[in-house]
Structures are given as structure tokens and as C-alpha cells.
Amino acid sequence: MSTREPLKFAAVARRISRERTSGASAVVDCGTCTMCCRELQRIALTPAELASPVLRHDGKHLLRQPDGSCTHLVGGSCEVYDQRPRSCRTFDCRALAVAMCKALSAPGVTRAGYARVAPPCDAEDVAYGTAVHKKLLRAVAQMPGVDAVDAGYAAVGVPENEVLLARRELLAMPAEARGEWIAQQARIAADLWREVGNEQE
């Protein structure tokens, strides 16, 4: 996990937005952290990546080692870094903090992301957080079975039936209840930032 000072919330949100819009690789100060290589389980490959003689896969996803880590994580680093899949190039653990969510199936990735982003501290940060939550709400409400890892902002890792239930609830949710949902996410995020801060002290 990075030991550098966490970046301003709005600055990270802007960068992630630009990178997603342009399709550029994510620029993250990973240091020696390999949490995403260890915890993210299903890295889907494009047709071109499936044809690569370098990447080891099952015909759809990268293979995993017995401990669950990526087949290409060797000696604490990626052996195919310069030819890594697009999913790996564009993944940004900080998106979890920007969304004020946590990945239930990837706690280490969640903590790594939160450690790199400072909690919202001014009106600009709060405005970005609210905008992201509106996008999240629309994504869950409009896309049955949405996988938030692929959608981008929240790797919640919940089963599809739970996402479908959340979708129905969100569609019927009055405005004030949506406000409470956003507040709840903010509380979850605040707890995570506090935990990460305590770990780094």
C-alpha cells in the first residue's frame, strides 16, 4: 500500500473521469501493492487479448493461481506488465473511494483505494461525491445484474439476485430516501477512511 499522502478527492474524481472517457490507462501510485492482482477474480479478455501468445487464460478469463492470485503475478510483480489486459490497465482502486463504496469480495483492494484518496473536505469534493452517487444510483436502477466492477465506480461484489432487489427498491425509492442512501454510503466511507487511517498510524 502506498505510503504517500492521499490525493484530494475531487482531483482523483476528475482524473478517473478523464481516463474513463478517453480510455486511457489508469495512473495509480501502486508502489509494491498487488492487491488487485490477488483479489480481483474474473479478468475478462478481449478477442485480441485471447489471441495473445503471452496471456494464460481459460478461453475467456485470465487463469488464477491456487491461492487465487493472477497467473501472471510472479515474485510480487506482473510478468506481463507491458502487455497486461485492458481491464488491468484501466482498473483504478481509488474509484471505490470516489464512489464511497467497498468491494465485499476484495477488502484489500478497497483499503488500498481508500488509502490513496483523502476524504471529502470541501464543497468541491462533496459536489463530486454527490454526482458520482447519482451515476451509481442510475446504473443500479437501470441495469439488471449490473456488475459494479465493470460499471466502474463500485466493486460491490454482491450476488445478482441482491442487485436485482436493490434495483427494484431504488426504482421505487422517493427522493428523500435516495438522500438517506447517499448519506449511508458516506457513513460507510467515513468508517473505511477512519480504519485505513488507524492502520497507517
MDTraj code that builds the backbone (N, CA, C; nanometers):
import mdtraj as md
import numpy as np

residues = "MET SER THR ARG GLU PRO LEU LYS PHE ALA ALA VAL ALA ARG ARG ILE SER ARG GLU ARG THR SER GLY ALA SER ALA VAL VAL ASP CYS GLY THR CYS THR MET CYS CYS ARG GLU LEU GLN ARG ILE ALA LEU THR PRO ALA GLU LEU ALA SER PRO VAL LEU ARG HIS ASP GLY LYS HIS LEU LEU ARG GLN PRO ASP GLY SER CYS THR HIS LEU VAL GLY GLY SER CYS GLU VAL TYR ASP GLN ARG PRO ARG SER CYS ARG THR PHE ASP CYS ARG ALA LEU ALA VAL ALA MET CYS LYS ALA LEU SER ALA PRO GLY VAL THR ARG ALA GLY TYR ALA ARG VAL ALA PRO PRO CYS ASP ALA GLU ASP VAL ALA TYR GLY THR ALA VAL HIS LYS LYS LEU LEU ARG ALA VAL ALA GLN MET PRO GLY VAL ASP ALA VAL ASP ALA GLY TYR ALA ALA VAL GLY VAL PRO GLU ASN GLU VAL LEU LEU ALA ARG ARG GLU LEU LEU ALA MET PRO ALA GLU ALA ARG GLY GLU TRP ILE ALA GLN GLN ALA ARG ILE ALA ALA ASP LEU TRP ARG GLU VAL GLY ASN GLU GLN GLU".split()
xyz = np.array([
    [0.0837, -0.1187, 0.0000],
    [0.0000, 0.0000, 0.0000],
    [0.0882, 0.1250, 0.0000],
    [0.0449, 0.2269, -0.0721],
    [0.1249, 0.3484, -0.0835],
    [0.1365, 0.4192, 0.0503],
    [0.2580, 0.4735, 0.0765],
    [0.2783, 0.5487, 0.1999],
    [0.2765, 0.6989, 0.1721],
    [0.2513, 0.7392, 0.0488],
    [0.2444, 0.8806, 0.0156],
    [0.1146, 0.9414, 0.0671],
    [0.1143, 1.0751, 0.0750],
    [-0.0049, 1.1456, 0.1195],
    [-0.1207, 1.1184, 0.0237],
    [-0.2405, 1.0916, 0.0764],
    [-0.3559, 1.0698, -0.0127],
    [-0.3882, 1.1953, -0.0924],
    [-0.4399, 1.1764, -0.2123],
    [-0.4713, 1.2869, -0.3022],
    [-0.6091, 1.3455, -0.2715],
    [-0.6301, 1.4692, -0.3130],
    [-0.7587, 1.5358, -0.2920],
    [-0.8700, 1.4602, -0.3652],
    [-0.9827, 1.4429, -0.2990],
    [-1.0958, 1.3663, -0.3501],
    [-1.1379, 1.4129, -0.4907],
    [-1.1633, 1.5424, -0.5069],
    [-1.2112, 1.5937, -0.6352],
    [-1.1069, 1.5766, -0.7452],
    [-0.9790, 1.5900, -0.7105],
    [-0.8721, 1.5741, -0.8098],
    [-0.8694, 1.4305, -0.8623],
    [-0.8867, 1.3343, -0.7726],
    [-0.8898, 1.1935, -0.8151],
    [-1.0137, 1.1675, -0.9001],
    [-1.1274, 1.2216, -0.8568],
    [-1.2515, 1.2028, -0.9328],
    [-1.2381, 1.2571, -1.0744],
    [-1.1782, 1.3750, -1.0879],
    [-1.1584, 1.4341, -1.2211],
    [-1.0686, 1.3461, -1.3066],
    [-0.9594, 1.2984, -1.2466],
    [-0.8657, 1.2162, -1.3234],
    [-0.9311, 1.0863, -1.3700],
    [-1.0034, 1.0202, -1.2800],
    [-1.0697, 0.8952, -1.3164],
    [-1.1705, 0.9192, -1.4281],
    [-1.2449, 1.0281, -1.4179],
    [-1.3430, 1.0618, -1.5206],
    [-1.2756, 1.0816, -1.6562],
    [-1.1635, 1.1542, -1.6577],
    [-1.0908, 1.1774, -1.7838],
    [-1.0393, 1.0462, -1.8419],
    [-0.9838, 0.9635, -1.7552],
    [-0.9273, 0.8371, -1.8023],
    [-1.0356, 0.7449, -1.8570],
    [-1.1508, 0.7405, -1.7903],
    [-1.2597, 0.6554, -1.8373],
    [-1.3136, 0.7054, -1.9704],
    [-1.3256, 0.8378, -1.9824],
    [-1.3799, 0.8970, -2.1043],
    [-1.2873, 0.8733, -2.2228],
    [-1.1578, 0.8839, -2.1996],
    [-1.0611, 0.8702, -2.3091],
    [-1.0172, 0.7263, -2.3329],
    [-1.0449, 0.6384, -2.2353],
    [-0.9994, 0.5003, -2.2478],
    [-0.8524, 0.4841, -2.2141],
    [-0.7933, 0.5872, -2.1519],
    [-0.6511, 0.5831, -2.1179],
    [-0.6272, 0.4892, -1.9999],
    [-0.5025, 0.4450, -1.9879],
    [-0.4653, 0.3622, -1.8741],
    [-0.4752, 0.4433, -1.7455],
    [-0.5121, 0.3766, -1.6377],
    [-0.5183, 0.4427, -1.5084],
    [-0.3768, 0.4730, -1.4602],
    [-0.3589, 0.5895, -1.4008],
    [-0.2289, 0.6270, -1.3457],
    [-0.2415, 0.6238, -1.1945],
    [-0.1908, 0.5172, -1.1332],
    [-0.2029, 0.4972, -0.9891],
    [-0.0638, 0.4720, -0.9309],
    [-0.0371, 0.5341, -0.8180],
    [0.0894, 0.5120, -0.7485],
    [0.0785, 0.3806, -0.6711],
    [0.0993, 0.2703, -0.7419],
    [0.0813, 0.1380, -0.6807],
    [0.1933, 0.1030, -0.5828],
    [0.3145, 0.1522, -0.6088],
    [0.4263, 0.1118, -0.5246],
    [0.4448, -0.0385, -0.5336],
    [0.4484, -0.1052, -0.4200],
    [0.4636, -0.2506, -0.4184],
    [0.3293, -0.3221, -0.3995],
    [0.2201, -0.2463, -0.4006],
    [0.0879, -0.3060, -0.3792],
    [0.0458, -0.3914, -0.4989],
    [-0.0003, -0.5120, -0.4725],
    [-0.0502, -0.6021, -0.5776],
    [-0.1884, -0.6561, -0.5416],
    [-0.2625, -0.5806, -0.4597],
    [-0.3920, -0.6292, -0.4128],
    [-0.4866, -0.6623, -0.5272],
    [-0.4908, -0.5783, -0.6313],
    [-0.5839, -0.6062, -0.7413],
    [-0.5451, -0.7349, -0.8135],
    [-0.4154, -0.7663, -0.8184],
    [-0.3702, -0.8906, -0.8819],
    [-0.4075, -1.0121, -0.7976],
    [-0.4241, -0.9899, -0.6689],
    [-0.4522, -1.1005, -0.5771],
    [-0.6016, -1.1230, -0.5547],
    [-0.6802, -1.0162, -0.5573],
    [-0.8195, -1.0293, -0.5149],
    [-0.9224, -1.0236, -0.6266],
    [-0.8934, -0.9560, -0.7379],
    [-0.9928, -0.9469, -0.8452],
    [-0.9908, -1.0763, -0.9250],
    [-1.1017, -1.1478, -0.9234],
    [-1.1005, -1.2869, -0.9679],
    [-1.1280, -1.3109, -1.1158],
    [-1.2102, -1.2305, -1.1780],
    [-1.2517, -1.2625, -1.3149],
    [-1.2130, -1.1483, -1.4095],
    [-1.0923, -1.1588, -1.4642],
    [-1.0430, -1.0583, -1.5579],
    [-1.0765, -1.1054, -1.6988],
    [-1.1843, -1.0494, -1.7553],
    [-1.2280, -1.0880, -1.8897],
    [-1.1321, -1.0305, -1.9932],
    [-1.1088, -1.1073, -2.0996],
    [-1.0162, -1.0662, -2.2044],
    [-1.0902, -1.0347, -2.3338],
    [-1.0361, -0.9414, -2.4099],
    [-1.0915, -0.9080, -2.5408],
    [-1.0485, -1.0155, -2.6411],
    [-1.1115, -1.0218, -2.7583],
    [-1.0683, -1.1199, -2.8605],
    [-0.9198, -1.1084, -2.8932],
    [-0.8691, -0.9859, -2.9025],
    [-0.7270, -0.9681, -2.9334],
    [-0.6399, -1.0215, -2.8202],
    [-0.6832, -1.0009, -2.6969],
    [-0.6062, -1.0497, -2.5820],
    [-0.6104, -1.2014, -2.5738],
    [-0.7237, -1.2596, -2.6103],
    [-0.7340, -1.4060, -2.6115],
    [-0.6397, -1.4673, -2.7136],
    [-0.6086, -1.3920, -2.8181],
    [-0.5189, -1.4408, -2.9236],
    [-0.3717, -1.4202, -2.8875],
    [-0.3453, -1.3491, -2.7794],
    [-0.2071, -1.3215, -2.7406],
    [-0.1365, -1.4490, -2.6968],
    [-0.0147, -1.4713, -2.7444],
    [0.0606, -1.5902, -2.7011],
    [0.1185, -1.5737, -2.5609],
    [0.1065, -1.4549, -2.5043],
    [0.1663, -1.4254, -2.3737],
    [0.0698, -1.4516, -2.2583],
    [-0.0584, -1.4179, -2.2762],
    [-0.1554, -1.4273, -2.1680],
    [-0.2100, -1.5684, -2.1519],
    [-0.2103, -1.6181, -2.0283],
    [-0.2646, -1.7514, -1.9993],
    [-0.4100, -1.7364, -1.9540],
    [-0.4995, -1.8088, -2.0198],
    [-0.6430, -1.7903, -1.9929],
    [-0.7192, -1.9209, -2.0142],
    [-0.8485, -1.9172, -1.9789],
    [-0.9346, -2.0342, -1.9944],
    [-1.0270, -2.0227, -2.1153],
    [-0.9959, -1.9292, -2.2029],
    [-1.0805, -1.9048, -2.3190],
    [-1.1694, -1.7834, -2.3008],
    [-1.1691, -1.7285, -2.1786],
    [-1.2498, -1.6098, -2.1506],
    [-1.1836, -1.5178, -2.0486],
    [-1.1283, -1.5775, -1.9421],
    [-1.0679, -1.5003, -1.8336],
    [-0.9230, -1.5422, -1.8108],
    [-0.8456, -1.4511, -1.7493],
    [-0.7110, -1.4865, -1.7076],
    [-0.7177, -1.6015, -1.6072],
    [-0.6190, -1.6906, -1.6115],
    [-0.6136, -1.8001, -1.5155],
    [-0.5712, -1.7479, -1.3791],
    [-0.6066, -1.8225, -1.2751],
    [-0.5696, -1.7874, -1.1389],
    [-0.4760, -1.8939, -1.0825],
    [-0.3933, -1.8558, -0.9879],
    [-0.3083, -1.9495, -0.9164],
    [-0.3900, -2.0139, -0.8045],
    [-0.3415, -2.1233, -0.7452],
    [-0.4168, -2.1903, -0.6381],
    [-0.4578, -2.0975, -0.5231],
    [-0.3764, -1.9939, -0.4966],
    [-0.4110, -1.9013, -0.3872],
    [-0.5089, -1.7930, -0.4318],
    [-0.5528, -1.7980, -0.5590],
    [-0.6492, -1.7020, -0.6097],
    [-0.5890, -1.5838, -0.6821],
    [-0.4588, -1.5659, -0.6731],
    [-0.3945, -1.4528, -0.7402],
    [-0.3794, -1.4800, -0.8895],
    [-0.3528, -1.3749, -0.9641],
    [-0.3394, -1.3854, -1.1094],
    [-0.2233, -1.4771, -1.1475],
    [-0.2422, -1.5506, -1.2544],
    [-0.1394, -1.6425, -1.3012],
    [-0.0101, -1.5709, -1.3392],
    [-0.0204, -1.4428, -1.3703],
    [0.0980, -1.3673, -1.4129],
    [0.1648, -1.2890, -1.2997],
    [0.1144, -1.3038, -1.1767],
    [0.1781, -1.2386, -1.0614],
    [0.2900, -1.3308, -1.0134],
    [0.4131, -1.2924, -1.0411],
    [0.5295, -1.3758, -1.0095],
    [0.6310, -1.2938, -0.9300],
    [0.6675, -1.3440, -0.8142],
    [0.7661, -1.2735, -0.7329],
    [0.7227, -1.1343, -0.6916],
    [0.5923, -1.1148, -0.6756],
    [0.5423, -0.9857, -0.6313],
    [0.5275, -0.8814, -0.7399],
    [0.5391, -0.9216, -0.8658],
    [0.5191, -0.8265, -0.9758],
    [0.4562, -0.8963, -1.0954],
    [0.4022, -0.8170, -1.1875],
    [0.3353, -0.8710, -1.3058],
    [0.4385, -0.9040, -1.4131],
    [0.4409, -1.0297, -1.4546],
    [0.5398, -1.0709, -1.5538],
    [0.5025, -1.0291, -1.6956],
    [0.3794, -0.9805, -1.7142],
    [0.3370, -0.9361, -1.8482],
    [0.2919, -0.7904, -1.8432],
    [0.3522, -0.7131, -1.7540],
    [0.3039, -0.5769, -1.7282],
    [0.2880, -0.4943, -1.8556],
    [0.3860, -0.4979, -1.9440],
    [0.3788, -0.4172, -2.0666],
    [0.2726, -0.4675, -2.1635],
    [0.2265, -0.5919, -2.1427],
    [0.1239, -0.6494, -2.2296],
    [-0.0002, -0.6904, -2.1508],
    [-0.0173, -0.6301, -2.0351],
    [-0.1303, -0.6664, -1.9495],
    [-0.2625, -0.6289, -2.0179],
    [-0.3704, -0.7006, -1.9833],
    [-0.5007, -0.6748, -2.0461],
    [-0.5526, -0.5343, -2.0193],
    [-0.6445, -0.4912, -2.1034],
    [-0.7036, -0.3580, -2.0884],
    [-0.7723, -0.3441, -1.9528],
    [-0.8387, -0.4510, -1.9065],
    [-0.9052, -0.4446, -1.7756],
    [-0.8068, -0.4086, -1.6651],
    [-0.6855, -0.4599, -1.6742],
    [-0.5831, -0.4304, -1.5741],
    [-0.5303, -0.2886, -1.5921],
    [-0.5144, -0.2467, -1.7173],
    [-0.4618, -0.1128, -1.7447],
    [-0.5557, -0.0031, -1.6946],
    [-0.6841, -0.0278, -1.7032],
    [-0.7812, 0.0773, -1.6713],
    [-0.8361, 0.0675, -1.5292],
    [-0.8035, -0.0401, -1.4567],
    [-0.8559, -0.0541, -1.3209],
    [-0.7922, 0.0487, -1.2287],
    [-0.8744, 0.1106, -1.1461],
    [-0.8265, 0.2114, -1.0516],
    [-0.8957, 0.1889, -0.9183],
    [-0.8224, 0.1373, -0.8215],
    [-0.8809, 0.1068, -0.6910],
    [-0.9372, 0.2315, -0.6231],
    [-0.8871, 0.3490, -0.6608],
    [-0.9339, 0.4733, -0.5987],
    [-1.0785, 0.5040, -0.6351],
    [-1.1284, 0.4415, -0.7424],
    [-1.2676, 0.4627, -0.7814],
    [-1.3625, 0.4186, -0.6701],
    [-1.3203, 0.3210, -0.5904],
    [-1.4031, 0.2770, -0.4782],
    [-1.4217, 0.3892, -0.3771],
    [-1.3129, 0.4597, -0.3483],
    [-1.3215, 0.5714, -0.2531],
    [-1.4037, 0.6853, -0.3115],
    [-1.3866, 0.7111, -0.4415],
    [-1.4636, 0.8177, -0.5055],
    [-1.6127, 0.7855, -0.5015],
    [-1.6461, 0.6564, -0.5133],
    [-1.7860, 0.6146, -0.5069],
    [-1.8348, 0.5979, -0.3639],
    [-1.7410, 0.6057, -0.2675],
    [-1.7720, 0.5828, -0.1265],
    [-1.8387, 0.4471, -0.1078],
    [-1.7811, 0.3461, -0.1722],
    [-1.8308, 0.2097, -0.1617],
    [-1.7165, 0.1175, -0.1222],
    [-1.7496, -0.0073, -0.0944],
    [-1.6457, -0.1047, -0.0668],
    [-1.6722, -0.2322, -0.1460],
    [-1.5635, -0.3006, -0.1826],
    [-1.5746, -0.4271, -0.2546],
    [-1.5795, -0.5391, -0.1512],
    [-1.6949, -0.6003, -0.1360],
    [-1.7099, -0.7044, -0.0352],
    [-1.6162, -0.8213, -0.0622],
    [-1.5913, -0.8490, -0.1908],
    [-1.5074, -0.9625, -0.2266],
    [-1.3596, -0.9243, -0.2366],
    [-1.3274, -0.7969, -0.2185],
    [-1.1885, -0.7523, -0.2320],
    [-1.1560, -0.6473, -0.1260],
    [-1.1489, -0.6880, 0.0001],
    [-1.1248, -0.5905, 0.1074],
    [-0.9889, -0.5223, 0.0973],
    [-0.8876, -0.5951, 0.0512],
    [-0.7552, -0.5349, 0.0376],
    [-0.7529, -0.4281, -0.0696],
    [-0.8220, -0.4534, -0.1798],
    [-0.8315, -0.3553, -0.2878],
    [-0.9049, -0.2318, -0.2368],
    [-1.0115, -0.2539, -0.1607],
    [-1.0878, -0.1417, -0.1043],
    [-0.9986, -0.0538, -0.0186],
    [-0.9253, -0.1147, 0.0721],
    [-0.8388, -0.0380, 0.1619],
    [-0.7282, 0.0342, 0.0850],
    [-0.6746, -0.0314, -0.0169],
    [-0.5697, 0.0322, -0.0979],
    [-0.6243, 0.1574, -0.1655],
    [-0.7468, 0.1493, -0.2163],
    [-0.8077, 0.2645, -0.2820],
    [-0.8333, 0.3785, -0.1863],
    [-0.8876, 0.3456, -0.0690],
    [-0.9180, 0.4495, 0.0301],
    [-0.7907, 0.5137, 0.0853],
    [-0.6831, 0.4364, 0.0927],
    [-0.5574, 0.4914, 0.1443],
    [-0.4975, 0.5955, 0.0508],
    [-0.5380, 0.5931, -0.0755],
    [-0.4805, 0.6835, -0.1756],
    [-0.5640, 0.8095, -0.1989],
    [-0.6798, 0.8168, -0.1353],
    [-0.7702, 0.9305, -0.1563],
    [-0.8072, 0.9911, -0.0215],
    [-0.7950, 1.1224, -0.0107],
    [-0.8346, 1.1904, 0.1125],
    [-0.9877, 1.1998, 0.1186],
    [-1.0467, 1.1914, 0.2370],
    [-1.1921, 1.2066, 0.2483],
    [-1.2356, 1.3441, 0.1967],
    [-1.3597, 1.3563, 0.1487],
    [-1.4092, 1.4880, 0.1047],
    [-1.3931, 1.5909, 0.2160],
    [-1.3389, 1.7087, 0.1796],
    [-1.3122, 1.8077, 0.2837],
    [-1.3645, 1.9464, 0.2498],
    [-1.4206, 1.9654, 0.1300],
    [-1.4729, 2.0970, 0.0955],
    [-1.5900, 2.0824, -0.0017],
    [-1.6485, 2.1933, -0.0420],
    [-1.7681, 2.1908, -0.1269],
    [-1.7417, 2.1227, -0.2608],
    [-1.6230, 2.1424, -0.3169],
    [-1.5897, 2.0796, -0.4446],
    [-1.5903, 1.9272, -0.4311],
    [-1.5292, 1.8773, -0.3244],
    [-1.5270, 1.7327, -0.3001],
    [-1.6685, 1.6774, -0.2852],
    [-1.7492, 1.7454, -0.2061],
    [-1.8867, 1.6997, -0.1813],
    [-1.9668, 1.6975, -0.3112],
    [-1.9469, 1.7985, -0.3955],
    [-2.0186, 1.8044, -0.5236],
    [-1.9817, 1.6855, -0.6112],
    [-1.8539, 1.6504, -0.6151],
    [-1.8110, 1.5350, -0.6942],
    [-1.8690, 1.4063, -0.6381],
    [-1.8677, 1.3935, -0.5051],
    [-1.9224, 1.2732, -0.4434],
    [-2.0702, 1.2561, -0.4734],
    [-2.1464, 1.3641, -0.4668],
    [-2.2896, 1.3590, -0.4958],
    [-2.3139, 1.3208, -0.6416],
    [-2.2344, 1.3761, -0.7333],
    [-2.2502, 1.3451, -0.8759],
    [-2.2235, 1.1980, -0.9026],
    [-2.1198, 1.1442, -0.8395],
    [-2.0871, 1.0024, -0.8581],
    [-2.1993, 0.9142, -0.8057],
    [-2.2555, 0.9497, -0.6903],
    [-2.3625, 0.8689, -0.6342],
    [-2.4865, 0.8708, -0.7228],
    [-2.5131, 0.9828, -0.7870],
    [-2.6269, 0.9872, -0.8796],
    [-2.6038, 0.8920, -0.9965],
    [-2.4804, 0.8882, -1.0470],
    [-2.4468, 0.7954, -1.1559],
    [-2.4636, 0.6506, -1.1092],
    [-2.4151, 0.6242, -0.9875],
    [-2.4272, 0.4900, -0.9310],
    [-2.5732, 0.4487, -0.9189],
    [-2.6532, 0.5395, -0.8683],
    [-2.7946, 0.5119, -0.8490],
    [-2.8607, 0.4773, -0.9823],
    [-2.8294, 0.5552, -1.0857],
    [-2.8866, 0.5290, -1.2181],
    [-2.8392, 0.3947, -1.2718],
    [-2.7115, 0.3648, -1.2507],
    [-2.6569, 0.2386, -1.3013],
    [-2.7283, 0.1188, -1.2393],
    [-2.7434, 0.1232, -1.1069],
    [-2.8091, 0.0117, -1.0381],
    [-2.9569, 0.0058, -1.0742],
    [-3.0195, 0.1229, -1.0858],
    [-3.1628, 0.1262, -1.1122],
    [-3.1982, 0.0857, -1.2553],
    [-3.1091, 0.1082, -1.3501],
    [-3.1424, 0.0864, -1.4902],
    [-3.0834, -0.0413, -1.5495],
    [-2.9852, -0.1005, -1.4847],
    [-2.9162, -0.2147, -1.5452],
    [-2.9309, -0.3392, -1.4589],
    [-3.0224, -0.4289, -1.4920],
    [-3.0372, -0.5509, -1.4130],
    [-2.9099, -0.6336, -1.4187],
    [-2.8666, -0.6826, -1.3036],
    [-2.7470, -0.7652, -1.2998],
    [-2.6194, -0.6874, -1.3197],
    [-2.6245, -0.5548, -1.3019],
    [-2.5039, -0.4753, -1.3250],
    [-2.3908, -0.5221, -1.2329],
    [-2.2733, -0.5393, -1.2918],
    [-2.1548, -0.5714, -1.2134],
    [-2.0815, -0.4401, -1.1935],
    [-2.0808, -0.3915, -1.0715],
    [-2.0264, -0.2583, -1.0476],
    [-1.8764, -0.2495, -1.0752],
    [-1.8058, -0.3636, -1.0761],
    [-1.6647, -0.3597, -1.1131],
    [-1.6530, -0.3158, -1.2581],
    [-1.7344, -0.3773, -1.3454],
    [-1.7322, -0.3403, -1.4864],
    [-1.7915, -0.2018, -1.5074],
    [-1.8959, -0.1673, -1.4306],
    [-1.9573, -0.0364, -1.4453],
    [-1.8591, 0.0725, -1.4059],
    [-1.7674, 0.0408, -1.3193],
    [-1.6596, 0.1337, -1.2923],
    [-1.6479, 0.1809, -1.1497],
    [-1.7505, 0.2420, -1.0965],
    [-1.7288, 0.3167, -0.9741],
    [-1.7365, 0.2366, -0.8450],
    [-1.7996, 0.1194, -0.8453],
    [-1.8130, 0.0488, -0.7178],
    [-1.8039, -0.1009, -0.7357],
    [-1.7027, -0.1613, -0.6795],
    [-1.6867, -0.3057, -0.6872],
    [-1.7563, -0.3678, -0.5657],
    [-1.8876, -0.3695, -0.5693],
    [-1.9604, -0.4135, -0.4505],
    [-1.9631, -0.5648, -0.4349],
    [-1.9458, -0.6385, -0.5417],
    [-1.9330, -0.7827, -0.5325],
    [-2.0539, -0.8545, -0.4766],
    [-2.1739, -0.8011, -0.4966],
    [-2.2925, -0.8680, -0.4423],
    [-2.3503, -0.9643, -0.5452],
    [-2.4189, -1.0696, -0.5004],
    [-2.4817, -1.1637, -0.5929],
    [-2.5863, -1.0940, -0.6796],
    [-2.6117, -1.1487, -0.7981],
    [-2.7029, -1.0845, -0.8921],
    [-2.8425, -1.0669, -0.8347],
    [-2.8905, -1.1651, -0.7570],
    [-3.0261, -1.1514, -0.7022],
    [-3.0360, -1.0319, -0.6071],
    [-2.9254, -1.0011, -0.5366],
    [-2.9266, -0.8855, -0.4472],
    [-2.9257, -0.7554, -0.5267],
    [-2.8534, -0.7555, -0.6398],
    [-2.8512, -0.6366, -0.7242],
    [-2.9897, -0.6120, -0.7830],
    [-3.0574, -0.7180, -0.8256],
    [-3.1919, -0.7045, -0.8815],
    [-3.2885, -0.6508, -0.7761],
    [-3.2731, -0.6993, -0.6531],
    [-3.3572, -0.6499, -0.5440],
    [-3.3294, -0.5016, -0.5203],
    [-3.2000, -0.4640, -0.5191],
    [-3.1637, -0.3233, -0.4998],
    [-3.2206, -0.2384, -0.6124],
    [-3.2183, -0.2920, -0.7327],
    [-3.2715, -0.2180, -0.8475],
    [-3.4198, -0.1874, -0.8279],
    [-3.4963, -0.2879, -0.7866],
    [-3.6395, -0.2669, -0.7651],
    [-3.6641, -0.1657, -0.6544],
    [-3.5852, -0.1770, -0.5484],
    [-3.6017, -0.0837, -0.4367],
    [-3.5678, 0.0593, -0.4781],
    [-3.4608, 0.0749, -0.5563],
    [-3.4197, 0.2080, -0.5980],
    [-3.5203, 0.2715, -0.6926],
    [-3.5800, 0.1891, -0.7791],
    [-3.6794, 0.2416, -0.8724],
    [-3.8009, 0.2975, -0.7975],
    [-3.8318, 0.2365, -0.6829],
    [-3.9483, 0.2798, -0.6056],
    [-3.9124, 0.3802, -0.4954],
    [-3.7868, 0.4173, -0.4890],
    [-3.7395, 0.4988, -0.3775],
    [-3.7758, 0.6471, -0.3951],
    [-3.8423, 0.7085, -0.2973],
    [-3.8698, 0.8530, -0.3051],
    [-3.7411, 0.9319, -0.2879],
    [-3.7465, 1.0586, -0.3249],
    [-3.6263, 1.1427, -0.3261],
    [-3.5579, 1.1487, -0.1901],
    [-3.6378, 1.1612, -0.0821],
    [-3.5757, 1.1726, 0.0498],
    [-3.5041, 1.0439, 0.0903],
    [-3.5578, 0.9294, 0.0461],
    [-3.4934, 0.8018, 0.0765],
    [-3.3623, 0.7878, -0.0015],
    [-3.3596, 0.8418, -0.1229],
    [-3.2350, 0.8394, -0.2001],
    [-3.1286, 0.9228, -0.1297],
    [-3.1719, 1.0328, -0.0701],
    [-3.0788, 1.1152, 0.0059],
    [-3.0202, 1.0382, 0.1226],
    [-3.1033, 0.9594, 0.1887],
    [-3.0563, 0.8783, 0.3011],
    [-2.9609, 0.7699, 0.2534],
    [-2.9880, 0.7145, 0.1346],
    [-2.8982, 0.6132, 0.0770],
    [-2.7592, 0.6717, 0.0561],
    [-2.7547, 0.7928, 0.0014],
    [-2.6265, 0.8589, -0.0211],
    [-2.5575, 0.8858, 0.1126],
    [-2.6344, 0.9272, 0.2117],
    [-2.5775, 0.9533, 0.3438],
    [-2.5220, 0.8245, 0.4052],
    [-2.5925, 0.7144, 0.3835],
    [-2.5455, 0.5855, 0.4351],
    [-2.4129, 0.5477, 0.3706],
    [-2.4023, 0.5679, 0.2384],
    [-2.2766, 0.5386, 0.1699],
    [-2.1644, 0.6246, 0.2261],
    [-2.1964, 0.7495, 0.2552],
    [-2.0957, 0.8404, 0.3116],
    [-2.0492, 0.7909, 0.4486],
    [-2.1420, 0.7366, 0.5273],
    [-2.1040, 0.6834, 0.6592],
    [-2.0145, 0.5615, 0.6452],
    [-2.0480, 0.4732, 0.5495],
    [-1.9639, 0.3554, 0.5233],
    [-1.8237, 0.4007, 0.4856],
    [-1.8176, 0.5015, 0.3975],
    [-1.6879, 0.5519, 0.3530],
    [-1.6099, 0.6135, 0.4680],
    [-1.6784, 0.6904, 0.5524],
    [-1.6109, 0.7544, 0.6654],
    [-1.5493, 0.6501, 0.7576],
    [-1.6220, 0.5407, 0.7802],
    [-1.5690, 0.4322, 0.8636],
    [-1.4441, 0.3716, 0.8010],
    [-1.4477, 0.3519, 0.6681],
    [-1.3327, 0.2939, 0.5992],
    [-1.2122, 0.3866, 0.6055],
    [-1.2345, 0.5163, 0.5813],
    [-1.1234, 0.6111, 0.5896],
    [-1.0636, 0.6126, 0.7303],
    [-1.1488, 0.6014, 0.8312],
    [-1.1007, 0.6007, 0.9692],
    [-1.0170, 0.4749, 0.9947],
    [-1.0645, 0.3587, 0.9466],
    [-0.9916, 0.2334, 0.9643],
    [-0.8565, 0.2379, 0.8946],
    [-0.8564, 0.2865, 0.7716],
    [-0.7306, 0.2948, 0.6962],
    [-0.6334, 0.3898, 0.7644],
    [-0.6864, 0.5033, 0.8132],
    [-0.6007, 0.5988, 0.8841],
    [-0.5390, 0.5385, 1.0083],
    [-0.6167, 0.4604, 1.0816],
    [-0.5648, 0.3956, 1.2027],
    [-0.4564, 0.2942, 1.1691],
    [-0.4739, 0.2234, 1.0571],
    [-0.3748, 0.1235, 1.0161],
    [-0.2425, 0.1881, 0.9794],
    [-0.2469, 0.3099, 0.9267],
    [-0.1255, 0.3759, 0.8798],
    [-0.0527, 0.4516, 0.9895],
    [-0.1177, 0.4672, 1.1054],
    [-0.0525, 0.5399, 1.2165],
    [0.0549, 0.4562, 1.2824],
])
top = md.Topology()
chain = top.add_chain()
for i, resn in enumerate(residues, 1):
    res = top.add_residue(resn, chain, resSeq=i)
    for name in ("N", "CA", "C"):
        top.add_atom(name, md.element.get_by_symbol(name[0]), res)
traj = md.Trajectory(xyz[None], top)
